[in-house]
Amino acid sequence: MRPKIKISGIVSVEDALAALDCGADYITLQNVKNSKRYLDLSQIIQMASLIPAEYRRKIVIETDSGSYETLMHALRKAEINALQYKFAALRMADVIKMRRSGIKVFQYEYLTSSADILNVNLNKDSYDYAVFDIKPAFISKADRFTASYKVARIVRDIFNEIKGNISLNFYGVSGDISLESVFTLIQGCKPNLIDLSTQFESPHSIYKAHDRMQQFFAKLNSVFPNVKS
């Protein structure tokens, strides 16, 4: 069975609808101040109002700021029930309150080598989805020597280490992974989620290439035809 696919860095309603129509399981709107894809909370609320209600359960707000009250107001106003927080000033008690009120929480850990796994400290009360981001330096180190299947093998070894050291129910992977590597990655380490973003953009644009998304999901569905989103 294929993992869920999350497409991050969506900046327009057109891109959001195209990604969801193609089959994305989640899309992310970024409220991260140093990102080129930054949207303020009012923009996110406005975008969400233009997306059909049945799709809003697939939207994730990624943020690096905002109080519990501010974020909960935005989530409720936008009718969005998923949050990915990045260095946000949220207390653990607030995160747990969010989850108890029905908000899904994506928690990301950033890895530069397999040794980083031993330093991951995830409180299982603090997340619904644990996603491990393979940093570009680590991927490029592998790519210097071999093709993408070796990258997948290294990531598989990391996942085996995760499963051996941390009690998690949901694993995801993100990072500088080429679209060609995704299929090998799925077979090699069987993650539950893959987070993609710039893979669908041209070098000089923050907008998604709809034809590239269509081609990717067509291939994904041909390899994993029995999967339901």
ROSE-891298 format. One line per field, with one value per residue: residue number from 0; residue in one letter; y, x, z of N, C-alpha, C in turn. Coordinates in nm, 4 decimals, padded with zeros to 6 digits. Layout:
<lozas>
k	c(NUM:...);
r	c(a:...);
ny	c(Y:...);
nx	c(X:...);
nz	c(Z:...);
cay	c(Y:...);
cax	c(X:...);
caz	c(Z:...);
cy	c(Y:...);
cx	c(X:...);
cz	c(Z:...);
</lozas>
This chain:
<lozas>
k	c(0:1:2:3:4:5:6:7:8:9:10:11:12:13:14:15:16:17:18:19:20:21:22:23:24:25:26:27:28:29:30:31:32:33:34:35:36:37:38:39:40:41:42:43:44:45:46:47:48:49:50:51:52:53:54:55:56:57:58:59:60:61:62:63:64:65:66:67:68:69:70:71:72:73:74:75:76:77:78:79:80:81:82:83:84:85:86:87:88:89:90:91:92:93:94:95:96:97:98:99:100:101:102:103:104:105:106:107:108:109:110:111:112:113:114:115:116:117:118:119:120:121:122:123:124:125:126:127:128:129:130:131:132:133:134:135:136:137:138:139:140:141:142:143:144:145:146:147:148:149:150:151:152:153:154:155:156:157:158:159:160:161:162:163:164:165:166:167:168:169:170:171:172:173:174:175:176:177:178:179:180:181:182:183:184:185:186:187:188:189:190:191:192:193:194:195:196:197:198:199:200:201:202:203:204:205:206:207:208:209:210:211:212:213:214:215:216:217:218:219:220:221:222:223:224:225:226:227:228);
r	c(m:r:p:k:i:k:i:s:g:i:v:s:v:e:d:a:l:a:a:l:d:c:g:a:d:y:i:t:l:q:n:v:k:n:s:k:r:y:l:d:l:s:q:i:i:q:m:a:s:l:i:p:a:e:y:r:r:k:i:v:i:e:t:d:s:g:s:y:e:t:l:m:h:a:l:r:k:a:e:i:n:a:l:q:y:k:f:a:a:l:r:m:a:d:v:i:k:m:r:r:s:g:i:k:v:f:q:y:e:y:l:t:s:s:a:d:i:l:n:v:n:l:n:k:d:s:y:d:y:a:v:f:d:i:k:p:a:f:i:s:k:a:d:r:f:t:a:s:y:k:v:a:r:i:v:r:d:i:f:n:e:i:k:g:n:i:s:l:n:f:y:g:v:s:g:d:i:s:l:e:s:v:f:t:l:i:q:g:c:k:p:n:l:i:d:l:s:t:q:f:e:s:p:h:s:i:y:k:a:h:d:r:m:q:q:f:f:a:k:l:n:s:v:f:p:n:v:k:s);
ny	c(-00.1195:00.2224:00.5160:00.8025:01.1136:01.4279:01.7586:02.0348:02.3935:02.5315:02.8037:02.9215:02.9208:02.7872:02.6104:02.4603:02.3321:02.1898:02.0128:01.8660:01.7600:01.5946:01.3975:01.4338:01.3674:01.5398:01.8952:02.1695:02.4909:02.7598:02.9372:03.0569:03.2660:03.3210:03.1989:03.1731:03.1113:03.2167:03.2808:03.4974:03.4574:03.5569:03.5474:03.2731:03.1949:03.3191:03.1835:02.9236:02.9539:02.9493:02.6962:02.3859:02.2544:01.9808:01.9278:02.0642:01.9293:01.8199:02.0094:02.1540:02.3750:02.5178:02.6579:02.9019:03.0670:03.2471:03.2405:02.9950:03.0654:03.2398:03.0694:02.8655:03.0151:03.0861:02.8307:02.7384:02.9395:02.9089:02.6577:02.4386:02.1484:02.0682:02.0981:02.2000:02.2597:02.4675:02.5364:02.6981:02.9033:02.7229:02.5727:02.2436:02.1608:02.3133:02.2077:01.9491:02.0118:02.1093:01.8742:01.7249:01.8672:01.7982:01.8660:01.7686:01.6981:01.7545:01.6545:01.7386:01.6053:01.6823:01.5443:01.4886:01.2823:00.9240:00.8927:01.0938:00.9968:00.8807:01.0943:01.1920:01.3043:01.2359:01.3086:01.1074:01.2083:01.4427:01.4572:01.3587:01.2708:01.1738:01.2984:01.2573:01.4537:01.4396:01.5915:01.8068:01.7915:01.5362:01.3715:01.4515:01.3635:01.0889:01.0768:01.1503:00.9242:00.7269:00.6012:00.6804:00.4615:00.3815:00.5912:00.5501:00.3101:00.3888:00.5593:00.3693:00.2213:00.4135:00.4313:00.1762:00.2005:00.3982:00.2556:00.0702:00.2147:00.4053:00.4361:00.4610:00.5233:00.6248:00.6996:00.9283:01.0787:01.3410:01.5949:01.6632:01.4857:01.3241:01.3025:01.0697:00.9070:00.8513:00.6201:00.4085:00.4649:00.4195:00.1419:00.0648:00.1561:00.1834:00.4136:00.5909:00.8326:01.0724:01.3785:01.6291:01.9072:02.1342:01.9703:01.9756:02.2204:02.4698:02.5808:02.8597:02.9416:02.9633:02.8455:02.5552:02.3052:02.1919:01.9862:01.8286:01.7326:01.5836:01.3849:01.2562:01.1510:00.9886:00.7927:00.6979:00.5909:00.3916:00.2166:00.1566:00.0544:-00.0134:00.1597:00.3732:00.7146);
nx	c(00.0842:00.0494:00.2145:00.0612:00.0436:00.1747:00.1588:00.3495:00.3869:00.1948:00.0627:-00.1494:-00.5005:-00.5633:-00.3456:-00.3819:-00.6308:-00.5672:-00.3692:-00.5158:-00.7174:-00.5616:-00.4953:-00.3641:-00.3151:-00.2856:-00.2408:-00.0173:-00.0257:00.1828:00.2691:00.5136:00.7657:01.0166:00.9938:00.9676:00.7219:00.5418:00.2363:00.0116:-00.2034:-00.4579:-00.4650:-00.4538:-00.6969:-00.8692:-00.8003:-00.8777:-01.1519:-01.2245:-01.1952:-01.3508:-01.5603:-01.5350:-01.2756:-01.1265:-01.0475:-00.8148:-00.6218:-00.3300:-00.1988:00.1117:00.3259:00.5387:00.4994:00.2809:00.0266:-00.1430:-00.4157:-00.4400:-00.3747:-00.5660:-00.7971:-00.7569:-00.7520:-01.0127:-01.1668:-01.0917:-01.1820:-01.0117:-00.8375:-00.5783:-00.2394:00.0953:00.3677:00.6512:00.9172:00.7522:00.6153:00.4770:00.3375:00.3748:00.1466:-00.0471:-00.0379:-00.1278:-00.3858:-00.4879:-00.4913:-00.6749:-00.8986:-00.9537:-00.7700:-00.5323:-00.1862:00.1156:00.4376:00.7719:01.0981:01.4371:01.6902:02.0352:02.2050:02.2141:02.2725:02.1400:01.8928:01.9085:01.8919:01.6399:01.3527:01.0517:00.7425:00.4734:00.2245:00.2212:00.1843:00.0246:00.1207:00.4411:00.7098:01.0051:01.2627:01.4889:01.7835:01.9259:02.2109:02.2694:02.1407:02.2769:02.5322:02.5037:02.4261:02.6543:02.7950:02.6394:02.3350:01.9776:01.8587:02.0298:02.0103:01.7500:01.7950:01.9602:01.7831:01.5927:01.7411:01.7616:01.4924:01.4557:01.6157:01.4725:01.2372:01.3427:01.4210:01.2310:00.8977:00.6667:00.3680:00.3208:00.4957:00.6802:00.8451:01.0470:01.2111:01.4954:01.4177:01.4120:01.1511:01.1739:01.3016:01.1104:00.9509:01.1262:01.1966:00.9559:00.9308:01.1632:01.1658:00.9083:00.7459:00.4811:00.3966:00.4845:00.6358:00.6216:00.7367:00.9031:00.9665:00.7668:00.7832:00.9036:01.2448:01.2455:01.0112:00.7486:00.5122:00.3094:00.3639:00.1132:00.0882:00.3079:00.2398:00.0132:00.1260:00.2926:00.1093:-00.0419:00.1435:00.1998:-00.0496:-00.0709:00.1261:00.0474:-00.2366:-00.4508:-00.4991:-00.6713:-00.7395);
nz	c(00.0000:-00.0797:00.0601:00.2235:00.0494:00.0923:-00.0110:00.0100:00.0705:-00.0808:-00.2584:-00.3867:-00.4645:-00.6971:-00.7286:-00.4978:-00.5430:-00.7740:-00.6786:-00.4887:-00.6504:-00.8078:-00.6314:-00.3875:-00.0449:00.1654:00.1858:00.2364:00.3793:00.4215:00.7018:00.7666:00.8515:00.7245:00.4838:00.1284:00.0502:00.2207:00.3872:00.5415:00.8316:00.7775:00.4989:00.4627:00.5774:00.3967:00.1565:00.2265:00.2416:-00.0203:-00.1031:-00.1515:00.1093:00.1689:00.1090:00.2926:00.5198:00.4462:00.4541:00.5891:00.8250:00.8376:01.0731:01.2352:01.4423:01.6698:01.9193:02.1238:02.1346:01.9119:01.6969:01.7226:01.6768:01.4063:01.2847:01.3402:01.2192:00.9527:00.9114:00.9295:01.0319:01.1011:01.2016:01.1596:01.3395:01.3634:01.5359:01.6847:01.9457:02.1294:02.4091:02.5457:02.6774:02.5468:02.2892:02.3377:02.4229:02.1814:02.0280:02.1700:02.1159:01.8620:01.6640:01.4303:01.4613:01.3041:01.3525:01.3045:01.2603:01.2154:01.0283:00.9913:00.9771:01.0299:01.2948:01.4265:01.4908:01.7403:01.9044:01.8915:02.0500:02.1077:02.2354:02.2732:02.3181:02.1854:01.9112:01.6028:01.3623:01.2840:01.1230:00.9440:00.8437:00.5931:00.5665:00.3106:00.3010:00.3874:00.2019:-00.0334:00.0232:00.0003:-00.2677:-00.4045:-00.4503:-00.5649:-00.7213:-00.6956:-00.5676:-00.3701:-00.1914:-00.1013:00.0287:00.2398:00.3747:00.4427:00.6279:00.8270:00.9025:01.0054:01.2274:01.3630:01.4249:01.5935:01.8135:01.8932:01.9967:01.7749:01.5867:01.3392:01.0561:00.8622:00.5770:00.4525:00.2529:00.0341:-00.1962:-00.4971:-00.7479:-00.8918:-00.7116:-00.5236:-00.5590:-00.5256:-00.2677:-00.1304:-00.1606:-00.0344:00.2390:00.3280:00.4251:00.5995:00.5090:00.2608:00.2131:-00.0163:-00.2145:-00.3454:-00.5502:-00.7367:-00.8535:-01.0875:-01.1498:-01.1081:-00.9862:-00.7435:-00.7700:-00.8317:-01.0791:-01.2636:-01.4512:-01.3891:-01.1376:-01.2076:-01.3724:-01.1889:-00.9956:-01.1612:-01.2303:-00.9734:-00.8980:-01.0847:-01.0089:-00.7525:-00.7525:-00.5873:-00.3844:-00.1630:-00.1010);
cay	c(00.0000:00.3420:00.6129:00.9256:01.2156:01.5654:01.8576:02.1544:02.5186:02.5765:02.9486:02.9721:02.8326:02.7028:02.5017:02.3761:02.2485:02.0978:01.9084:01.7821:01.6870:01.4907:01.2887:01.4601:01.3367:01.6631:02.0067:02.2578:02.6348:02.7953:03.0610:03.0548:03.4014:03.3316:03.1191:03.2419:03.0701:03.2662:03.3364:03.5311:03.3778:03.6077:03.4930:03.1311:03.1878:03.3556:03.0726:02.8088:02.9814:02.9254:02.5537:02.3142:02.2108:01.8415:01.9256:02.1396:01.8363:01.7807:02.1251:02.1663:02.5030:02.5121:02.7882:02.9156:03.1745:03.2520:03.1800:02.8920:03.1297:03.2907:02.9583:02.7995:03.1023:03.0728:02.6965:02.7310:03.0319:02.8517:02.5215:02.3499:02.0747:02.0100:02.1977:02.1576:02.3736:02.4677:02.6309:02.7906:02.9165:02.6510:02.4843:02.1079:02.1532:02.3697:02.1107:01.8408:02.0660:02.1124:01.7386:01.6821:01.9376:01.7454:01.9132:01.6776:01.7666:01.6977:01.6935:01.7097:01.5953:01.7090:01.4510:01.5068:01.1506:00.8227:00.9091:01.1876:00.9218:00.8530:01.2181:01.2314:01.2901:01.2644:01.2746:01.0560:01.2895:01.5730:01.4518:01.2515:01.2254:01.2024:01.3015:01.2749:01.5295:01.4067:01.7193:01.8003:01.7521:01.3923:01.3137:01.4766:01.2777:00.9592:01.0904:01.1656:00.7950:00.6277:00.6455:00.7056:00.3438:00.3789:00.6872:00.4807:00.2087:00.4599:00.6024:00.2476:00.1901:00.5106:00.3931:00.0595:00.2536:00.4633:00.1553:00.0005:00.3021:00.4942:00.3752:00.5484:00.4547:00.6862:00.7466:00.9997:01.1259:01.4550:01.6396:01.6774:01.3541:01.3423:01.2273:00.9374:00.8280:00.8254:00.4836:00.3235:00.4962:00.3500:-00.0004:00.0394:00.1777:00.1793:00.5201:00.6126:00.9608:01.1416:01.5209:01.6829:02.0495:02.1943:01.8726:02.0076:02.3585:02.4982:02.6430:03.0022:02.9690:02.9005:02.7836:02.4153:02.2673:02.0995:01.8674:01.7448:01.6628:01.4847:01.2734:01.1838:01.0730:00.8845:00.6834:00.6437:00.5100:00.2731:00.1246:00.1178:00.0778:-00.0491:00.2529:00.4773:00.8273);
cax	c(00.0000:00.1319:00.1977:-00.0096:00.1289:00.1466:00.2260:00.3686:00.4219:00.0896:00.0467:-00.2656:-00.6177:-00.5539:-00.2516:-00.4445:-00.7330:-00.5003:-00.3044:-00.6191:-00.7824:-00.4689:-00.4957:-00.2873:-00.3871:-00.2781:-00.1631:00.0272:-00.0163:00.2933:00.2725:00.6522:00.8025:01.1314:00.9688:00.9196:00.5817:00.4728:00.1013:-00.0320:-00.3209:-00.5765:-00.4602:-00.4880:-00.8418:-00.9332:-00.7812:-00.9586:-01.2935:-01.2453:-01.1736:-01.4708:-01.5556:-01.4910:-01.1302:-01.0554:-00.9890:-00.6834:-00.5317:-00.2470:-00.1302:00.2462:00.3519:00.6509:00.4661:00.1398:-00.0139:-00.2469:-00.5441:-00.4358:-00.3761:-00.6958:-00.8936:-00.7364:-00.7941:-01.1583:-01.2201:-01.0655:-01.2372:-00.8976:-00.8182:-00.4449:-00.1351:00.2351:00.4347:00.7957:00.9801:00.6515:00.6174:00.3608:00.3667:00.3272:00.0080:-00.1332:-00.0428:-00.2162:-00.5225:-00.5279:-00.5227:-00.7990:-01.0118:-00.9735:-00.6679:-00.4211:-00.0571:00.2303:00.5630:00.8854:01.2336:01.5303:01.8006:02.1504:02.2684:02.1382:02.3004:02.0430:01.7782:01.9256:01.8656:01.5001:01.2770:00.9126:00.6395:00.3658:00.1051:00.2378:00.1739:-00.0478:00.2050:00.5822:00.7726:01.1488:01.3120:01.6266:01.8381:01.9969:02.3518:02.2756:02.1051:02.3821:02.6452:02.4764:02.4175:02.7862:02.8548:02.5541:02.2040:01.8743:01.8207:02.1141:01.9494:01.6368:01.8463:02.0055:01.6633:01.5353:01.8185:01.7217:01.3609:01.4738:01.6689:01.3598:01.1464:01.4118:01.4507:01.1221:00.7658:00.5822:00.2675:00.3088:00.6248:00.6817:00.9763:01.0466:01.3464:01.5314:01.4041:01.3618:01.0284:01.2138:01.3418:00.9970:00.9004:01.2251:01.1864:00.8380:00.9603:01.2766:01.1449:00.7644:00.6954:00.3369:00.3707:00.5965:00.6066:00.6874:00.7069:00.9745:00.9737:00.6646:00.8023:01.0142:01.3543:01.2281:00.8719:00.6980:00.3847:00.3226:00.3385:00.0007:00.1138:00.4035:00.1636:-00.0723:00.2101:00.3401:00.0015:-00.0795:00.2402:00.1797:-00.1711:-00.0497:00.2104:-00.0300:-00.3727:-00.5569:-00.4943:-00.7729:-00.6874);
caz	c(00.0000:-00.0903:00.1686:00.1924:-00.0114:00.1349:-00.0961:00.0919:00.0035:-00.1726:-00.2432:-00.4594:-00.4651:-00.8170:-00.6987:-00.3955:-00.6054:-00.8662:-00.5986:-00.4288:-00.7590:-00.8538:-00.5347:-00.2653:00.0778:00.2427:00.1317:00.3441:00.3596:00.5109:00.7780:00.8168:00.8122:00.6350:00.3644:00.0083:00.0323:00.3403:00.3827:00.6772:00.8700:00.7086:00.3628:00.4723:00.5998:00.2708:00.0626:00.2689:00.2120:-00.1631:-00.1256:-00.1075:00.2491:00.1828:00.0928:00.3973:00.6167:00.3946:00.4607:00.7086:00.8426:00.8956:01.1334:01.3279:01.5365:01.7082:02.0453:02.1160:02.1046:01.7746:01.6022:01.7299:01.6097:01.2614:01.2442:01.3438:01.1191:00.8200:00.9105:00.9076:01.1568:01.1095:01.2258:01.1623:01.4011:01.3400:01.6293:01.7362:02.0916:02.1833:02.5203:02.5241:02.7249:02.4429:02.1796:02.3821:02.4184:02.0411:01.9840:02.2368:02.0537:01.7269:01.5698:01.4032:01.4725:01.2335:01.4166:01.2173:01.3147:01.1069:01.0398:00.9023:00.9674:01.1032:01.4375:01.4838:01.5398:01.8822:01.9780:01.8749:02.1749:02.0748:02.3328:02.1893:02.3387:02.1200:01.7654:01.5352:01.2531:01.3047:00.9904:00.9568:00.7291:00.5590:00.5211:00.1820:00.3144:00.4028:00.0722:-00.1325:00.0567:-00.0606:-00.4129:-00.4646:-00.4783:-00.6280:-00.7707:-00.5955:-00.4910:-00.2502:-00.0993:-00.0403:00.1215:00.3593:00.4472:00.5008:00.7479:00.9287:00.9521:01.0915:01.3535:01.4296:01.4787:01.7005:01.9270:01.9301:01.9794:01.6942:01.5064:01.2077:01.0086:00.7353:00.5362:00.3620:00.2216:-00.1070:-00.2577:-00.6331:-00.7758:-00.9379:-00.5951:-00.4350:-00.5734:-00.4604:-00.1251:-00.0778:-00.1539:00.0540:00.3832:00.3567:00.5130:00.5930:00.4437:00.1964:00.2002:-00.1350:-00.2330:-00.4577:-00.6589:-00.8360:-00.8971:-01.1778:-01.0733:-01.0824:-00.9520:-00.6220:-00.8042:-00.8689:-01.2182:-01.2541:-01.5332:-01.3175:-01.0335:-01.2726:-01.4168:-01.0713:-00.9363:-01.2573:-01.2126:-00.8382:-00.8978:-01.1679:-00.9320:-00.6346:-00.8000:-00.4923:-00.2710:-00.1508:-00.0233);
cy	c(00.1247:00.4324:00.7263:01.0260:01.3530:01.6599:01.9897:02.2773:02.5629:02.7257:03.0054:02.8714:02.7367:02.5836:02.4057:02.2794:02.1474:01.9821:01.8120:01.6997:01.5739:01.3718:01.3109:01.4317:01.4559:01.7690:02.0996:02.4019:02.6871:02.9344:03.0668:03.1780:03.4103:03.2506:03.2072:03.2134:03.1153:03.3219:03.3768:03.4588:03.4263:03.5580:03.3458:03.1135:03.2185:03.2437:02.9558:02.8292:02.9534:02.7789:02.4781:02.2531:02.0696:01.8265:01.9877:02.0496:01.7891:01.8948:02.1248:02.3078:02.4756:02.6505:02.7852:03.0254:03.1652:03.1813:03.0706:02.9542:03.1772:03.1773:02.8852:02.8833:03.0865:02.9373:02.6864:02.8194:02.9742:02.7139:02.4201:02.2787:02.0066:02.1204:02.1309:02.2748:02.3577:02.5770:02.7330:02.7906:02.8542:02.5622:02.3452:02.0944:02.2083:02.2743:01.9966:01.8868:02.0702:01.9742:01.6900:01.7515:01.8980:01.7934:01.8071:01.7573:01.6866:01.7465:01.6470:01.7019:01.6053:01.6270:01.4868:01.3782:01.0523:00.8355:01.0021:01.1170:00.9024:00.9749:01.2649:01.2036:01.3315:01.2172:01.2291:01.1259:01.4158:01.5695:01.3440:01.1879:01.2673:01.1886:01.3346:01.3366:01.4980:01.5302:01.7021:01.7527:01.6009:01.3228:01.3317:01.3916:01.1400:00.9682:01.1064:01.0322:00.7020:00.6862:00.6464:00.5815:00.3316:00.4776:00.6193:00.3767:00.2727:00.5053:00.4821:00.2113:00.2860:00.4709:00.2697:00.1010:00.3221:00.3583:00.0802:00.0832:00.3848:00.4239:00.4732:00.4650:00.5084:00.7463:00.8205:01.0413:01.2437:01.4935:01.6500:01.5405:01.3745:01.2595:01.0852:00.8463:00.7844:00.6788:00.3831:00.3414:00.4216:00.2018:-00.0303:00.0527:00.1903:00.2869:00.5331:00.7407:01.0109:01.2847:01.5760:01.8292:02.1024:02.0984:01.9029:02.1503:02.3684:02.5727:02.7881:03.0386:02.9010:02.8354:02.6406:02.3957:02.1587:01.9726:01.7728:01.6675:01.5532:01.3617:01.1889:01.0956:00.9645:00.7645:00.6170:00.5489:00.3868:00.1687:00.0713:00.1368:00.0559:00.0478:00.3511:00.5882:00.8332);
cx	c(00.0879:00.1138:00.1064:00.0912:00.0819:00.2259:00.2295:00.3961:00.3219:00.0647:-00.0733:-00.3795:-00.6106:-00.4607:-00.3111:-00.5440:-00.6701:-00.4366:-00.4078:-00.6919:-00.6936:-00.4660:-00.4123:-00.3741:-00.3904:-00.2077:-00.1301:00.0320:00.0799:00.2781:00.4088:00.7224:00.9191:01.1147:00.9227:00.7714:00.4959:00.3348:00.0659:-00.1637:-00.4480:-00.5817:-00.5004:-00.6381:-00.9177:-00.9204:-00.8719:-01.1056:-01.3267:-01.2246:-01.2957:-01.4534:-01.5017:-01.3398:-01.0568:-00.9935:-00.8508:-00.5811:-00.4595:-00.1893:00.0059:00.2804:00.4764:00.6246:00.3191:00.1124:-00.1168:-00.3802:-00.5507:-00.4490:-00.5104:-00.8040:-00.8825:-00.7840:-00.9458:-01.2211:-01.2058:-01.1282:-01.1303:-00.8701:-00.6820:-00.3400:00.0016:00.3140:00.5860:00.8558:00.8800:00.6545:00.4924:00.4065:00.3106:00.1822:-00.0888:-00.1477:-00.1376:-00.3616:-00.5747:-00.5719:-00.6538:-00.9217:-01.0296:-00.8749:-00.5599:-00.2904:00.0493:00.3561:00.6787:01.0140:01.3296:01.6575:01.9126:02.2306:02.1859:02.1602:02.2003:01.9204:01.7869:01.8951:01.7211:01.4248:01.1321:00.8210:00.5168:00.2324:00.1068:00.2187:00.0750:00.0395:00.3492:00.6544:00.9207:01.2037:01.4596:01.6894:01.9209:02.1410:02.3654:02.2443:02.2189:02.5045:02.6276:02.4811:02.5539:02.8409:02.7688:02.4199:02.1006:01.8393:01.9058:02.0618:01.8336:01.6843:01.8946:01.8860:01.5950:01.6083:01.7844:01.5863:01.3690:01.5269:01.5583:01.2729:01.2099:01.4278:01.3339:00.9890:00.6743:00.4839:00.2599:00.4431:00.6082:00.8236:00.9584:01.1914:01.3693:01.5359:01.3463:01.2359:01.0612:01.2490:01.2244:00.9552:00.9967:01.2193:01.0695:00.8682:01.0672:01.2448:00.9999:00.7186:00.5444:00.3002:00.4985:00.5537:00.6896:00.6495:00.7743:00.9871:00.8732:00.6770:00.9132:01.1215:01.3281:01.0848:00.8355:00.5617:00.4085:00.2913:00.2314:00.0249:00.2117:00.3332:00.0776:00.0080:00.2565:00.2295:-00.0485:00.0144:00.2205:00.0599:-00.1589:00.0353:00.1354:-00.1789:-00.4824:-00.5666:-00.6098:-00.7172:-00.7571);
cz	c(00.0000:00.0310:00.1259:00.1382:00.0362:00.0456:-00.0205:00.0060:-00.1006:-00.1491:-00.3186:-00.4513:-00.5826:-00.7925:-00.5962:-00.4588:-00.7003:-00.7893:-00.5413:-00.5349:-00.8112:-00.7581:-00.4105:-00.1432:00.1720:00.1598:00.2480:00.2978:00.4653:00.5709:00.8499:00.7625:00.7150:00.5067:00.2487:-00.0150:00.1502:00.3075:00.5252:00.7054:00.8020:00.5641:00.3628:00.4910:00.4705:00.1679:00.0976:00.2352:00.0660:-00.2018:-00.0733:00.0311:00.2643:00.1672:00.2112:00.5032:00.5718:00.4003:00.5948:00.7117:00.9052:00.9492:01.2207:01.4303:01.5740:01.8392:02.0194:02.0732:01.9600:01.6735:01.6047:01.6620:01.4578:01.2116:01.2391:01.2359:00.9784:00.8031:00.8705:01.0391:01.1655:01.1167:01.2226:01.2210:01.3930:01.4277:01.6824:01.8890:02.1506:02.2983:02.4892:02.5671:02.6214:02.3259:02.2155:02.3823:02.2754:01.9956:02.0458:02.1784:01.9072:01.6230:01.5539:01.4068:01.3987:01.3055:01.3292:01.2971:01.1974:01.1272:00.9420:00.8896:01.0485:01.2533:01.5044:01.5407:01.6908:01.9682:01.9664:02.0046:02.1484:02.1865:02.2547:02.2130:02.2526:01.9690:01.7226:01.4284:01.2801:01.1710:01.0071:00.8285:00.7079:00.4959:00.3940:00.1939:00.3215:00.2703:-00.0273:-00.1044:-00.0059:-00.2126:-00.4789:-00.5133:-00.5625:-00.6684:-00.6589:-00.5130:-00.3652:-00.1459:-00.0264:00.0601:00.2517:00.4427:00.5116:00.6298:00.8618:00.9874:01.0412:01.2277:01.4331:01.4982:01.5951:01.8265:01.9776:01.9035:01.9074:01.6144:01.3645:01.1667:00.8765:00.7025:00.4412:00.3347:00.0720:-00.1740:-00.3970:-00.6530:-00.8217:-00.8204:-00.5098:-00.4404:-00.5103:-00.3098:-00.0610:-00.0594:-00.0493:00.2013:00.4238:00.4552:00.4985:00.5209:00.3778:00.1700:00.0849:-00.1511:-00.3587:-00.5755:-00.7701:-00.8889:-01.0001:-01.0998:-01.0339:-01.0448:-00.8210:-00.6470:-00.8518:-01.0173:-01.2173:-01.3354:-01.4636:-01.2060:-01.0949:-01.3143:-01.2986:-01.0141:-01.0309:-01.2429:-01.0770:-00.8354:-00.9866:-01.0947:-00.8108:-00.6645:-00.6980:-00.3755:-00.2766:-00.0619:00.1114);
</lozas>
